């Protein structure tokens, strides 16, 4: 079985600080990590590799620095890694990103199973997975909290608002996973050594037959027209340790004002 | 330039049209009035107890009923193809859907199939009068800045909206809407995806995103058993219990309760953060809460910078006092 895992390099939000004056994120000097949910997608692939036998290819679209994330996935156990990087990809929205990923999966595939995290911690849209599936023309599911592969089908459980749902989907298919699906393992020393020696395939637009105008800023259906800081209008009230009862009193008033009590 | 209609993809669970649908219809009504167009509501279900009347009262002009036994259990494949089919039939300029797990699953697939853009989790939707484009506003990375997004050259313009983002307007019970049956081609219903069953979550696991009040605990809660204190306050207020990533990572409480970037984004009317320092991760998940109450021992905790009401004190001291105060208020009202 051939498995592809789609990963994204995201800022390490544990390290991100808020600029006191501007209220924006200070991203300079903070590290990057593999999007946490993508680690669970990788682990799912490695478990299938171990128990069912499979090859695991990892794809990431991003700047050259995203090589770090791909090397880490090699250290964790991936067989090969593809960095989809081209100045023409810059500024892609989810649709254009999905197009790049889908084109790469078609060029280097076919894959029996494509896995990804349900969403990334930076954009948080959760859109790229389903978009890639439709562009590949394969069925998909999202919010997968457990699954197994047998007889050419993925048998899966999704966790949604009201509870869980079970589904059966024929391969090839694409699944996006939640964090309760497994516990990602740590890279081994041997894995790190292997990763250091491995090559990461650099893939540009021409390699996967993508016209520059169809992706990136120009190819994206959506455009960011303005970025602004929301005005904070919170008239905060503070009660210190000596005035807890007054604070609790205020809390009750607030609940009453909102007819919650 | 002639502008088309505004379509709302309704959220129907077990034959019941969910409140988020009315929130979207109310907003769609405003957008449609600005453009002089109609609000079309798509309802996909195996059966409908009620709902169309409600949709009309909140502003629907036409209701497309997609009724088939295949909609009984959620099937993303059939649903997204039905949305695509409905869009092709009615050619709306704007399509709005709830950013629930179903909306977040079917809408990107529908957008990809239609070759158009989709903006997730919009907190603002307006019309730009120069171009008649939909201006979609959403929190950008980490939630500290907002981005306004436009879909200039593709139609329809599609957006998802989290539940409770827009308040439903006043229903007008005299309004009527045209009911239309949407015929669904058999090839859409013959899906490779098989929906086998659904299990409701057990008691405590109900969805915190639907709650008016959320009481969340973090590192300060220190152990699993202590979440009972938060549960007690939450249940008195008819709310739910949330948690920071630290509490979930320590396995004091399950992942469905996690609030923040790697968990759920919530928009309760009152959010109570107990023993949560307030990492960027967590703050991004509560920015659309109406009112934030923070209880923390550390006067320098970042949570105090975003809270509307800050109480500096040990949660094991403050929360019981809150419980007592709430309880005595409830008893006073009874007598």
Interface residues (C-beta under 8 A of the other chain):
Chain A: X11 X13 X14 X16 X17 X18 X23 X24 X25 X36 X37 X93 X94 X95 X98 X121 X122 X123 X124 X125 X126 X127 X128 X129 X130 X131 X132 X133 X134 X135 X139 X140 X141 X142 X143 X158 X159 X160 X161 X162 X163 X164 X165 X166 X167 X168 X169 X170 X178 X179 X180 X220 X221 X222 X223 X224 X225 X226 X227 X228 X229 X230 X234 X235 X236 X237 X238 X239 X240 X241 X244 X245 X247 X248 X249 X250 X251 X252 X254 X255 X256 X258 X260 X261
Chain B: X13 X73 X74 X75 X76 X77 X80 X100 X101 X102 X104 X105 X106 X107 X108 X109 X111 X112 X113 X115 X116 X117 X118 X119 X120 X121 X135 X136 X140 X141 X142 X144 X145 X146 X147 X148 X149 X150 X151 X152 X153 X154 X191 X192 X193 X194 X195 X196 X197 X198 X199 X200 X201 X205 X206 X207 X209 X210 X212 X213 X237 X238 X254 X255 X256 X261 X262 X265 X269 X270 X279 X280 X281 X284 X290 X291 X292 X293 X299 X302 X304 X306 X307 X308 X309 X310 X311 X312 X313 X317 X318 X321 X322 X325 X326 X329 X330
